[in-house]
């Protein structure tokens, strides 16, 4: 079994995000180019249709990105709640240990 260190995992997660951003901005550039061609040739509706399709695709990608952001922020919030609960339980466990040590034994 192969274990990866934290730096490798961080770089892989960052690479996925960078690829998604590049894809979104590349789509925006293509949208601007197709829209400019549509403005130049107003009679041909295929450029207008391509512009609408690209715009809807970009909106979909941004929606997916926002959904991922919400999921990550929710998981971070849950992690903080679990850490607080763990800290409280450790404090309680330490108190129980101290009480147990103070109880006289026969």
C-alpha positions as CSV (number, residue, x, y, z in Angstrom):
1,X,0.0,0.0,0.0
2,X,1.3,3.4,-0.9
3,X,0.9,6.4,1.4
4,X,1.1,10.0,0.2
5,X,2.4,12.9,2.2
6,X,0.3,16.0,2.9
7,X,2.2,18.1,0.4
8,X,1.4,15.7,-2.5
9,X,-2.2,15.7,-1.6
10,X,-2.4,19.5,-1.4
11,X,-0.7,19.8,-4.8
12,X,-3.1,17.4,-6.4
13,X,-6.2,19.2,-4.9
14,X,-4.7,22.5,-6.1
15,X,-4.1,21.1,-9.6
16,X,-7.7,20.1,-10.0
17,X,-8.9,23.6,-9.0
18,X,-6.4,25.3,-11.4
19,X,-7.6,23.1,-14.3
20,X,-11.2,24.0,-13.6
21,X,-10.4,27.7,-13.5
22,X,-8.4,27.5,-16.7
23,X,-11.4,25.7,-18.3
24,X,-13.8,28.4,-17.1
25,X,-11.7,31.3,-18.3
26,X,-10.9,29.5,-21.6
27,X,-14.6,29.1,-22.1
28,X,-15.1,32.8,-21.4
29,X,-12.5,33.7,-24.1
30,X,-14.2,31.4,-26.6
31,X,-17.5,33.0,-25.7
32,X,-16.2,36.5,-26.4
33,X,-14.7,35.4,-29.7
34,X,-17.9,33.7,-30.9
35,X,-20.0,36.7,-29.7
36,X,-17.8,39.0,-31.6
37,X,-18.2,36.9,-34.8
38,X,-22.0,36.9,-34.2
39,X,-22.0,40.7,-33.9
40,X,-20.0,40.9,-37.2
41,X,-22.3,38.5,-39.1
42,X,-25.8,39.3,-37.6
43,X,-27.6,37.3,-40.3
44,X,-26.0,33.9,-39.3
45,X,-27.8,32.6,-36.2
46,X,-25.4,29.7,-35.7
47,X,-23.0,32.1,-33.9
48,X,-25.8,33.3,-31.7
49,X,-26.7,29.8,-30.8
50,X,-23.0,29.0,-30.0
51,X,-22.9,32.0,-27.8
52,X,-25.9,31.0,-25.9
53,X,-24.6,27.4,-25.5
54,X,-21.2,28.6,-24.2
55,X,-22.9,31.1,-21.8
56,X,-25.1,28.3,-20.4
57,X,-22.0,26.1,-20.1
58,X,-20.1,28.7,-18.2
59,X,-23.0,29.3,-15.9
60,X,-23.2,25.6,-15.2
61,X,-19.4,25.4,-14.4
62,X,-19.7,28.4,-12.1
63,X,-22.6,26.8,-10.3
64,X,-20.7,23.5,-9.9
65,X,-17.7,25.5,-8.5
66,X,-20.0,27.3,-6.0
67,X,-21.6,24.0,-4.9
68,X,-18.1,22.6,-4.3
69,X,-17.2,25.7,-2.3
70,X,-20.3,25.3,-0.1
71,X,-19.6,21.6,0.5
72,X,-16.0,22.4,1.5
73,X,-17.0,25.2,3.8
74,X,-19.6,22.9,5.5
75,X,-17.1,20.2,6.0
76,X,-14.7,22.7,7.6
77,X,-17.4,23.9,9.9
78,X,-18.2,20.3,10.9
79,X,-14.5,19.6,11.4
80,X,-14.3,22.5,13.9
81,X,-17.3,21.2,15.7
82,X,-15.8,17.8,16.0
83,X,-12.5,19.3,17.3
84,X,-14.4,21.3,19.9
85,X,-16.2,18.1,21.0
86,X,-13.0,16.2,21.1
87,X,-11.3,18.8,23.2
88,X,-14.2,18.8,25.6
89,X,-14.2,15.0,25.9
90,X,-10.4,15.1,26.6
91,X,-10.9,17.6,29.3
92,X,-13.6,15.4,30.8
93,X,-11.5,12.3,30.5
94,X,-8.6,14.1,32.3
95,X,-11.0,15.1,35.1
96,X,-12.2,11.5,35.4
97,X,-8.6,10.3,35.6
98,X,-7.8,12.7,38.4
99,X,-10.9,11.7,40.3
100,X,-10.1,8.0,39.8
101,X,-6.6,8.6,41.1
102,X,-7.9,10.4,44.2
103,X,-10.2,7.5,45.2
104,X,-8.5,5.5,47.9
105,X,-7.9,1.8,47.1
106,X,-8.2,-1.1,49.5
